Amino acid sequence: MPSLTAVHPWLHAGFGAFVNACANLPIGLGGAGPAGQADAIPMPPPLVDPPVLRAVEDGALISSASFGALEFLNGYAGVFIVAFLVTLISTPFVRRLAIEMEIIDKPNEARKQHKYPIAYLGGFAVFLGVMAAIAYSYAIVDGPGGSLGPMPLSIVIGIIAITFTGLADDVWGWDPRLKIAGQLVAAAALAVQDIGTRVAEGVLAPLFGEPQTVLLTLGPVALQSGDVFYWTGTALIALFVLGGCNAMNLIDGLDGLCSGTAAIQATALLAIALLMAAGTPIADPFESLAGVRIVLCLALLGAVLGFLPWNFNPAVIFLGDCGSLLIGYLVVVSILMLGEQGDTHLVFAGLIIFALPIMDTALAILRRKLAGVPMSTADANHIHHIVKRAVGGVKRAVFTLYAISFSFGILGVVLGALAIEKLVRLRIVYAVSIVLFGAIAAIALKVALRSRWQAHLEQPADATAMPALAPVLVPSAVSSTAPSAVPAVIEPQKSDPGASTASTP
C-alpha cells in the first residue's frame, strides 16, 4: 500500500514547512535561562529540503528538485510495457478476425504484386495497446506518476472517435466527408478541455499583450487578448488534427514505414516531455499535462513497437486507415500539449520532429494542385516511392526514411532542450523552423513544377486534351539505375511488393 506522502506529497511539504517555522519560535521554560530571555526547544532538522520549500512558497508543488527525467521515465515505464505486450499479443488475433471477416487486401496482378491476401485492421491492435496503457496509467499512485494529473477524458474520447472513423473506412469505405467529420469530432474533444488552445499564445502575445488585455469593447462585451489566443488555438487544433492524421496516412505506403517513423517521433517527443517535466516547476500537479505527455508518448511508442514485428517487410498485416489515423492523432496531440503554457517554440520543435510526413503532404498537395486533379487522386510520386526507386528495394527505402526521420527528431529534441534550459533565445527556434519548412515548401514546389513540365514534354502533339497526370513521369535524375522515365501508377501503395495499403493515397 503506498505511503501517504507518496499519494499526497504536498502534505509532506506543508508539514515540513510547519515544523521548520516552529523551530524558530522561542518558548519560555520558567527560569531556565537569564531573566527576560526564553529558551528555545531544540527541534529536529527540516523534513523538506530548502529548494523544495522555495518551490512550494512560489506555488510549485512538484519541481525539478523533486524528480529528474530518469525518475519520471522509471515511474511511467509500466505504461510502455503494457502497450507493447498488449499490441504484440493481440495483433495475430486481430489479423485472424480480419481474414474471417474478409477485411483484407487481395492480390491483383494489374495493380498489386504481393502473393497472398494481407489483412487490414492492424490499427485496432494498436488501439487496444494504447487504451490498455492509458487504463494502467490511472492505477499509478507511487512516485511522480502518482503526483501528477491523469489522462484527460477528452483525449480518450478523441482516440475512440478517430479509431472508429478509420475502422469504418476500412470496413465500409466511408465517404471522405464522413472521415473529415470524424476527425473534427476528435479535434473538438480536445478543445473542450483546452488541450492545445494556448498553442499560438507564444507568437500572439507580443502582438496583443497579456491575456487580460482588452482589445475591443462593444457595449457590455469586451474582447480580450485571451479570447484571440483561445479561438486561434482552437482553429489550429482542427488544422493540426486534420493535417497530422492524413499526413501519417499518406506515408503509410511501405511495410513498416508508418509504424517505424511513429516510433522515432514518439521517442523524440518523449525526450522533450521528460525534459519539460524535470526542468520546469509545476504549479498545480493535478491540472498539469506533464504526466499526460509522458503517458501518451510511452503508450504510442510501446504500441507501434509491438505492432512493427508483424508489419515490417514482408508484412502479414497492414495498419489500414484505423491505424494510420490513430497514430497521426496521437502524435499531433503530443505536439499540441507541448504548448500547454503558451510555449509555441516547443510546438515548433515538435513540428520539426514531424517534418517527414509534413514534407510528403506538402509535395502531394502542390503536385496535384498544379496538375489540376482532385486531392484524393493517387500517384506514384510520394517520398517513399521516389526513395524506393532510388535505392532499389522496400527495406532499403524504409531504413533510409527512418534515418531521415531520426535526423529530424534529433534536431527537434536539441532545439527543444536548448529552449527549455534557456540556452538559446526563442527567436532562434522560430528561425530554424521557418528555414526548414520554407525549404520543404520550395522543394515541394520545384518537384511539382518539374513533374508537370516533364509530363508536358512527353505528351504527343495530338494529346493536348489528355489529363495532366496521364502519365506523370519521374525524371531520371532521381536514380542513376532507374529508367529515364517511369509512368505513375494509380493506387501506388498497392503497386509494389512489400508496399503497405493505406486506402487514402
N, C-alpha and C positions, 0 to 999 in steps of 0.2 A: 504494500500500500504506500503511495507516495507521501512524503512529508508535507506538512502544512506550508513550509517555506517554499517547497517546490511548486505547489499549486498557486500560492499567493505570495510571491516574493516581495511585494510592496509592504506586507505586514512585517516581514523580517526587517526591511529597510526602515520602516516607521518606528518599530520598537528599538532598533539600534540608535536612531536619532534621539528618541526619548531618553534612552539610557545615557547617551553622551551628554545631553543637556543637563541631566540630573547630576552628572559628575562634577559640574561646576557650581552647584548650589551649596553655599555654606550653611551648615546646620549646627546650632549650639548644643553642647553636651553638658551644660551646667557646671562651669568652672573648670573644665578640663584644660583650658588654656588661659592666657593672660586676660585681665579684665578688658571688657569691651570688644573681645575678639571671639569668634566662633570657630570651632574645629570643623573640618570637612571630613565627612565619611569617605574613606577610600573606596573607590569604585573600580570595577573591572575595566580592562581596555575596551575600546569601541568594538561593537559587534560587526559594524559595517565599515568598510574601507572609506577613507575620505573622498576618493574620486566618485564612488557610488553615491555618497551623501550629497556631494555637489550636484550630481546629475538629478537626484531626487528634488533638491531645492530648486533646480531650474525647470522642473516639470517633466524630466525624463526618467521613467521608471526602469527602462532597460537601455543600456548604452554599450558602447564598445568596451567599457571597463568591466562589463558583466560577462559577455560571451564573445569569443573570437569566431572567425569564419569556420574553422575546423570543428568547433563545438556545435555550431549551428548545423553543419553538414552531418556530424555524427548523430545529433538529436533527431534528424529527419531521415536518416538512412533507411529506416524501415519502409518509408514511402516508396523509395526506388525498388527495394526488394520485392514488395507486394506487387507493384505494377509489372515488373519483369516476369515474375513467376506466373502470375495470372494470365498474362498475354501469351507467354511461351506455351503454357499448358492448354489454353483454350483455343489457340489457333487451329490445330488439327481437327478439333470438334466442329468449329465454325466452318472449316473447309468441307467436312463431310456433309454438314447441313446444307451448305450452298450447292453441292453437287446433287443431293437428293431433291432439292427444290429447283434444280436446273438454272441456278443463277451463276452461269459460267460463260466464259469466253470460248466459243467453239472455233476450231481451226478453219481457216478459209484461205486456200492457196492463192486466191487472187489478191487478198489484202493482208493476210497474216500467215506467218510461217512457223509458228510453234506447232508441235506434232500432236499434242493432246489437249483436251479441254482443260482450262485453268479456271479455278473458282474465283468469284468475287467475294465480297463481304469480309475481307481481311480487316477492314476498318472497324468492324464490330468487335473483333477480338481486342483491338487497341482500345476501343471504348470500354470494354469490360475491365481491362487492366487499369485504365485511368480512374474509373469510378471506384474500383476496389482500393486503389491507393488513396483516393480522397476520403473514402469511408474510414480507412485506417488512420488517417491524419486527425480525424475527430477524436480518436481514442488516446492521442498522445497527451499525457499530463505531466511528464517529467521534463526537466531541463528547459532549454529555450523554447522548444515546441509547446510545452505546457504553459508558457508565459505569454504567448502571442495569440492573436485572434484567429478563429477558424476560417475555413474556406467560405466566402460569402455564398448565399443561396443563389444569387443572380448568376454567378459563374456556372454553377451546377445546372441551372435551368438553360443557360446558353449552350452548354455542352450537349445536353439532351436534345435541344432544338436543332442544333447543327448536325448531330448524328442522325436524327430522324430524317432530316432533309436529304442528306446524302444516301441514306438507306433506301428512301422512297425512290430516288432517282435510279439507284442500282436495280431495284426490284421492278418498278413500274415505269421507269423512264419519264420522270416528271418534266413538265414544260419548264423552260428556263425561267419564266417569270415566277413560277412557284418556288424554284430554287432560290431566287433572289429574295422572295418574301420570307422564306425560312431563315436565310442569313440575316435579314433585317430584324427578325424576331430575336435572334441570338444577340445582335448588337444592342437592341432596345433593352434587353435584360441587363446588360452592363450599365447602361445609363441610369437605370432605376436606382442602383446603389452607388452611383458616382464612380464607377470603375472606369477611369480614363477621362473623366470630364475636365481634369486640370492639365491635360496633356499639352495644351498650347499656351499655358499661362506664362511659362518662361520667356516666350517670344513676345507675347502681347503685353506683359506687364510694363516693360519700358515705354510702350506707346500709350497705354491707358491708365497707368498708375496702379495703386493698390486696389484690391477687390472692393473696398468700401467707397472708392471714389465715385461721385455722382457725375455722370456724363451728360444726362439729359433729363429734364423734368417736364412731364406733360400732366398738368393738374395734380391729382394725388399720386400719380405713378412716376417713379424715379428709376431711370436706367443707370445701373451701376456697372463698374468695370467687371465685377464678379459675374454679372449676367452675360457679358460678352464672352468671358472666359468659358462659362458653362456651355453656352449654346455652340460656340466654336468647337469646344471639346466633344460635344455630342455629335456634331456633324462629322468630325474626324473619326469618332468611333465607328460610325456606319461605313465611312470610306475605308478605314483600316480593315474592318471585318470582311467587306466585300472584296477588296483588293487582295488581302492576305490569303483568304480561303481559295480564291480562284487562281492565285499565283502558285500555290502549292499543288493545285490540281493540274496546272499546265506542265509543271516539271515532272509529274508522275508518268514518265514515258519510257523508263528503262527499269529493269529489275533492280530493286533495292535503292534506287536513286532518291525517291521522296523520303523513305524512312531513314536512310543513312544521313542525308543532309539535315533532316529534322533532328537527329541525334546530335550532330555537330552544333546546330543552332541552340538546342536546349542546353548543351554543356556550356556554351559561351554565355547564354542568358543566366544560367545558374551561377556562374562565376561573378557576374555583376550583382546578382541578387544577394549572394553571400557577402560581398564587399559592402553593399549598402546596409545590410543588417548589422554587420560588425563595426562599421565605420561611422554610422550616424546615430545620434540619440533618438529614442522613440518616445514621444510624449505620452501616447496612450496605447499601450500594447494590445488591448482588445480591439481597438479600431484600426490599428496599423495593418498594412498589407505586407509587411516584411516576411512573415511566415508563409503567407499565401503565395508569394512569388517563389519561394523555395519549394514549397509543396508542388506547385503546378509544374515547375521545371523538372523536378525529380520524377513526377508521375509520367510526364511526357517522355523523358529520357528512358525510364525503365520500360515503358510500353513499346516504344519503337525498337529498342534493342531486343526485346522479347519477340517481336514480330520479324525482325530482319533475317534471322536464320531461315525462315520459311519463304521469305520474299526475295532473297538475294539470288542472283543468276546461277543455275536455272530455277526460276520461281515455281512454286507449286500453288501459290495463292496470291491474288492481287489485292491491293488496298481498296480499289474502287473509289467512287465519289465519297462514300461513307468515311473512308479513312483519310483521304487527302483533304477534304473539307474540315474534318475534325482536327487534324494536325495543324493545318493553317490557322484555325481558330485558336488553338492553344498557344501557338507561337505569338499570334497577334495580341492576345490577352496578356501574355507575359511582357510584351513590349509596352503595352499601354500602362501596365502597373508600374513601370519604371518612372512614369511621370506623376506618381501619387502626390508628391509635394510640389508639383509645378516644375519639376526638373526636366524641361524639354530637351536639354542637351543629352540626358541619358536616354531619352526616347530616340534621338538621332543615332546614338551609339547602338541601340537595339536594331534600328533600321539598317545600319551598316552590316550587322550580323545577318540580316535577312536579305542581303543585297542580291544573291544569286536568283531567287525567284522574282525579285523586283526587275532585275535586268532582263530575264526571259519574257516577262509580261510586257515590259516596255517595247521590246523587239517585236512581239506578236501584234500589239496594238498598232504600232506605226506601220508595220509591214502590211497588215490587212487594210488599214485606212488608206494608205497610198495606192493599194491595189483596187480599192473601191469594192470590196467584198464584205459581207457581214462578219462581225467579230467572232461568231461561232464557226466560221469556215476553217476546216483543218488544213494544215500544210506540213511539210517535212523540213521546215527550217527553224525549228526550236533549237535552243542551245545544245540540248543533248543529242539531237540529230546531227548537227554540224560537228560536234566533238566526236561522235561515233564514226562519222565518215573520215574525220581527220586522223584518228588514232587506230581505226580498224578493229572494232570489237566492242561488245557491250561492257565487259568487265573493265577494259582499259578506259572506256569513256566514263564509267561510273566513278572509278578511282580518280580520274582527272578532275571531275566535278567535285568530288569530295575534297580534293586538295584546294580547289578554288574557294569552296565554301569555308574550309578551315582557315584560309588566309583572311577572308572577310571577318570570320569570328575572332581571330587574334587581333585584328585592327580595332574591332568594336570593343573588345574587352580592354585593350590598352587605353583607348580614349576614355572609356567609362571609368576605369580605375584612376587615371590621372585626374579626371574631373571630380571624382568622389574625394580623393586625397587633396584636392585644391592645388595640384601641382601645375595645372595649366589653366589658362583663362577660358571661360566658356566659349568665347568667340572662336577660339582655335578649333573646338569640336564642331561648331557650326561651319567653319570654313572648310574643314576636311570633308564634312558631309556634303556640302554644296559642290565641291570639286568632284567628289566621287560620283554623285548622282547626276551631275552635269555631264560628266564624261560618259556615263551609261546612256543618257539620253542622246548624246551626239553619236555614239557608236550605233545605237538602235536606228537613228535616222539615216545614217550612212549606209548601213546594211540594207535597210528597206529601199532606199533610193537605188542602190546598186542592183538589187534583185529586180526592181521594176525596169530599170534600163536594160539589163541583160535579157529579160523576158521580151522587151520590145524589139531588141535587135535580133532575137532568134525567131520572131514571128515571120511567117511568109508574107509577101506583099499583099496577097489577097485575103489575109486573115485578120484584117483590122477590126472586124466585129467580134472577134473572139474575146472571152473574158480575160482580164489582166492576169489572172492566176493560172491560166491554162496554156502552157505549163509554166511554173515558176522554176527557173534554172539556178542551180548553185554554181557560183564561179569556181573555176579550177584552182584558184588561189587558196581555197580552203585546205586543200591537201595535195601534196605532190604525188600521192598514189591514187587519188581519185580521178575518174574520167573528167573530161573537160566540162561536162555539164550533166547534172543528174536531175531528171524530172522529179517534181514534187509528187508525193503520193498522198492521196486523200486518206484520212484516218491514219495518221503517222504512227500513233502509239501502238498500232497493231500490225505494223508492216515489217518489223524486223524480228529475227529470232532473239528471244530474251527481252523483248520490249514489253513493258507493262501496258495496261489498258485502261487508263483513266478515260472516262467517257467524254469529258469535256476536252476539246482539242487544245 
